[in-house]
Amino acid sequence: MSRPTIPALALLAVLTLPGCGKKDEEKPPSGERTKEPVPEVPKDAPKGPFAGFDFEAAASKWQGAWTIEGKAWKVEGEQLIVFDGQTEKTYEFAIYSPCQIAYTDAEAGMTTYTTFTFDGDKLYAGLGSAGTVVGDAIIGCMSGKTYVLRGSECLEWSEMFDDWKSEKADCKVEGEGAARKLVTPSGELPFVSEAALANQQMQGNVAAKHGDFAAAKAALGSGAP
């Protein structure tokens, strides 16, 4: 008994019917994210903006009790407690960049950034511009921007949702000795030592280290640094 045949035109129609053959890939609604974005350049990667900077060592230097800009600070691990003379507030603490820390009010979902630089064990922190030298790079945090100068190449780095991007900028080092400074589109940043930079405003923001948090709080009442 012979097998019935399907006319050629009918067979073609079956093969070309919508939905036949390979299943179309499902597409997400317009504007919906299909996967989490990958950071362009991780900040601590070998070729990232802060290559060679030891974030753990910087965090270690911050540990302990301080008085900073009229407040008592206690940094313990990844926790920061700030006493303003009347009340205490607890934050999540992190080294954001070689010249900025970040502390987050988890309940309010708000993060604050403070500029800093260490000149040996001496800490400058607060309002103002600051910078540091990391290997062959000079890094400056100025006017909400981060400049990284390596040799003759200067990049202005910015970050959004941990995605670091850069664009070329015009930066250079001018002067010698006490007059040495980093010049950027955001202004000038003097060197206060071979490894630290701070503008005049920041030079007035020297943090004082204390034996414990109680001593830091007491220093507020006595008017001591």
RARAKA-V158206 format. One record per backbone hydrogen bond with DSSP energy under -0.5 kcal/mol. NH is the residue of the N-H (numbers start at 1). CO is the residue of the C=O. E is the energy in kcal/mol with one decimal. If there is no record, write none. Layout:
NH,CO,E ; NH,CO,E
//
This chain:
7,5,-0.6 ; 11,7,-2.4 ; 12,8,-2.3 ; 13,9,-1.8 ; 14,10,-2.0 ; 15,11,-2.1 ; 16,12,-1.3 ; 17,14,-1.0 ; 20,17,-2.0 ; 32,29,-2.3 ; 39,37,-0.5 ; 45,42,-1.6 ; 48,45,-2.1 ; 50,43,-1.6 ; 51,48,-1.2 ; 53,50,-2.2 ; 55,53,-1.1 ; 58,54,-1.9 ; 59,55,-2.3 ; 60,56,-2.1 ; 61,57,-1.8 ; 62,58,-1.1 ; 63,59,-0.6 ; 63,60,-0.9 ; 64,75,-2.8 ; 65,210,-0.8 ; 66,73,-2.7 ; 67,208,-1.8 ; 68,71,-2.6 ; 71,68,-0.8 ; 72,83,-2.6 ; 73,66,-3.3 ; 74,81,-2.0 ; 75,64,-3.0 ; 76,74,-0.6 ; 76,79,-2.8 ; 79,76,-1.7 ; 80,91,-2.4 ; 81,74,-2.3 ; 82,89,-2.7 ; 83,72,-2.9 ; 84,82,-0.5 ; 84,87,-1.9 ; 89,82,-1.9 ; 91,80,-3.2 ; 92,104,-2.3 ; 93,78,-2.7 ; 94,102,-1.9 ; 96,94,-0.8 ; 96,100,-1.4 ; 97,100,-2.3 ; 100,97,-1.4 ; 101,114,-2.7 ; 102,94,-2.9 ; 103,112,-2.5 ; 104,92,-2.4 ; 105,110,-3.2 ; 106,104,-1.1 ; 109,105,-1.9 ; 110,105,-1.5 ; 112,103,-2.7 ; 114,101,-1.9 ; 115,126,-0.8 ; 116,99,-1.6 ; 117,124,-2.0 ; 119,122,-3.1 ; 120,118,-0.7 ; 121,119,-0.5 ; 122,119,-1.7 ; 124,117,-2.7 ; 124,122,-0.5 ; 125,205,-2.3 ; 126,115,-2.2 ; 130,141,-1.5 ; 131,197,-2.2 ; 132,139,-2.1 ; 133,195,-1.8 ; 134,132,-0.5 ; 134,137,-2.7 ; 135,133,-0.5 ; 137,134,-2.2 ; 138,149,-2.4 ; 139,132,-3.0 ; 139,137,-0.5 ; 140,147,-2.5 ; 141,130,-3.4 ; 142,140,-0.7 ; 142,145,-2.6 ; 145,142,-2.4 ; 146,157,-1.2 ; 147,140,-2.9 ; 147,145,-0.5 ; 148,155,-2.4 ; 149,138,-2.7 ; 150,148,-0.6 ; 150,153,-2.9 ; 151,136,-0.6 ; 153,150,-2.4 ; 154,152,-0.5 ; 155,148,-2.2 ; 156,167,-3.2 ; 157,146,-3.1 ; 157,155,-0.6 ; 158,165,-2.5 ; 160,163,-1.4 ; 163,160,-1.2 ; 164,162,-0.7 ; 165,158,-2.7 ; 167,156,-1.4 ; 169,154,-2.2 ; 171,169,-0.9 ; 172,183,-1.8 ; 174,181,-2.6 ; 179,176,-2.1 ; 180,177,-1.6 ; 181,174,-2.5 ; 182,189,-2.9 ; 183,172,-3.4 ; 183,181,-0.5 ; 184,182,-0.5 ; 184,187,-2.8 ; 187,184,-1.7 ; 189,182,-2.7 ; 191,180,-2.2 ; 192,196,-2.5 ; 193,196,-1.5 ; 197,131,-2.2 ; 198,190,-2.2 ; 199,129,-2.1 ; 203,199,-2.4 ; 204,200,-0.8 ; 204,201,-0.9 ; 205,202,-2.1 ; 206,204,-0.7 ; 207,123,-3.0 ; 207,205,-0.6 ; 208,67,-1.8 ; 208,225,-0.5 ; 210,65,-2.6 ; 216,212,-1.8 ; 217,213,-2.5 ; 218,214,-2.4 ; 219,215,-1.8 ; 220,216,-1.0 ; 220,217,-0.7 ; 221,217,-1.2 ; 222,218,-1.7 ; 223,219,-0.9 ; 224,219,-1.0
//
